[in-house]
Amino acid sequence: MLVINLDDTKKPSTVTEISNLLQITPAGVTHLLNPLEEIGYKERLQDSNDRRIVRIRLTDKATHAAEVLLSEIQEQLIGLIDHLGEENTKTPIRLMSKAIEFFTAQSGT
């Protein structure tokens, strides 16, 4: 969800949308989001069409923190790839792809 809201639109989401995406209950989403609001990482907005609906949006502070984190992760992955070399990098990727194919096929039955 974090990455989805990093684009320029910062499209707000409902708790139900986040719940469906994460496959947890709306109460679970609320439990996860409350601490983020306390530290200034998310804000609640009233839906312009239906005031009963509350939308959730990341703040600029959260967007910046996510961008920094993603950049650090990318740097670490590049370092790991450089350290392992091309062949040793491709092998786990190939194996993970096969594992994902297997589990996807299993869940489809």
N, C-alpha and C positions, 0 to 999 in steps of 0.2 A: 504494500500500500504506500509505503514511503516513497518508493521510486515513482509510482504512478503520479504522485502529487509534486514531483520535482520539476515538471514542465512549467512553461511560462504561465499557463492558465491557472494553475493551482486550483483545479476544479474541486470544490468541496464534495465530500461523500457523506452519505447517511450511515448511521451505525449499522443498519441492516445490510447495506452494500459491503461495508467492511467485514461484517459477520459472515456473509456469503463467501467473500474472497478468502478469508482465513479459515473458513469452515469451523467456526466456533459460535457459541451462542451470543446474542446481543449483550447479555449481561457480562459475558467474558470480555467482550470488546470494551464495554464501559469500564470494567475493572482495569484493563490495560491502558485505556486512554486517560483516566483521571490523573495519574501521576504526571503524564505528559503535559496536561493543562497546568498543573501546579508549578512546573518549571518553565512554563512559557513556550512550549513546543507545539501546542495546538490550540485552536480557538473554536468556539461554537458560533454558528451563524443561523439565523432564522431563515427558512426557505421563503423566497419572495412570493411564491405562489400559494403556499400553504403554511401558515404560521405554526401549525402543530408539528411540523417536521423540523428537526434540528440537523444541520449539516456540520461536518467536521472538516477543518482545513488546517494544514500545517502553517505555522508562523514563519516569518523570514528567518528567525533564529533557528528553527528546526531545519529549514531548507539548507541553511549554511552548514549546520552540523552534519547533515546527511551528505552534502557534497564533499565535505572534508573527509568524512569516514569512507565514502566510496573511492575517493582519490587515494587514500592511504591503502585501502584494500587492493586497488589496482596496482599500486607501486609494489606491494608485497608479492602479488601474483607474478608480476613481471620479473621481480628478483628471483622468485622460485623457479620460473621457467628458464631463466638464464642459468641458474645453478644446476638444474636437472638436465638441461640439454633437450633438443628437439625430440629424440626418440623416447626418452624417459617421460617426457611430458605427454606425448601422444598416447602411450599405453594406458595410463589411468583414465584418460578421457574416453578412449575407445571402450574400456571396460565399464565405465559409468554409463555410457550410452547404451550398452547392451543390457545393463541392469535396469535402466529406466524402461527400455523396450519390454523387458520381461514383466516388470511390475505393472506397466500400463496394460499389457495384454491380460494379466491376471485380474486386474480390477474391472476390466471390461466384460468379464464373464459372470 
